[in-house]
Amino acid sequence: MTIQDAHATAKRKARYGHRPWIVWQENGAGRAEPANAEKIKAAMLATGTQRHFHGYDTTGTGNILKWRMALTWLRNTKIK
């Protein structure tokens, strides 16, 4: 899956599925997964501290998630 396809999939599924989704690039391929604690941690480890990944909230709005914001998303998913 290309990164553009991953973004389109995540945006659509977040908007109509009413769950946040994340998108990151791993080994040259785009990945789109529902935002849960294990997937956010996998995205953080794949991108490292110097890069970023994207998160889509339930309105389909995309956000750039750098390390600090990713920690907030990770903590928020563990609270629920």
Residue pairs with C-beta under 8 A, 6 or more apart in sequence:
1 9
1 29
1 30
1 31
1 32
2 29
2 30
3 23
3 25
3 29
3 30
4 30
5 30
6 23
6 30
6 31
6 32
7 23
7 30
7 32
7 54
7 62
9 21
9 32
10 21
10 22
10 23
10 32
10 54
10 56
11 21
11 56
11 60
11 62
12 60
13 19
13 21
13 32
13 34
14 20
14 21
14 56
14 57
14 58
14 59
14 60
15 56
15 58
15 59
15 60
18 58
19 34
19 35
19 58
20 34
20 35
20 55
20 56
20 57
20 58
20 73
21 32
21 33
21 34
21 35
21 55
21 56
22 32
22 33
22 34
22 35
22 39
22 40
22 43
22 53
22 54
22 55
22 56
22 65
22 73
23 30
23 31
23 32
23 53
23 54
23 55
23 56
24 30
24 31
24 43
24 46
24 47
24 53
24 54
25 31
25 46
25 47
25 53
26 46
31 43
33 39
33 42
33 43
35 55
35 73
35 77
36 77
37 74
37 77
37 78
40 70
40 73
40 74
40 77
41 74
43 53
43 65
43 70
44 53
44 67
44 70
44 74
46 53
47 53
49 67
52 64
52 65
52 66
53 64
53 65
53 70
54 62
54 63
54 64
54 65
55 62
55 63
55 65
55 73
56 62
56 63
57 63
63 69
65 73
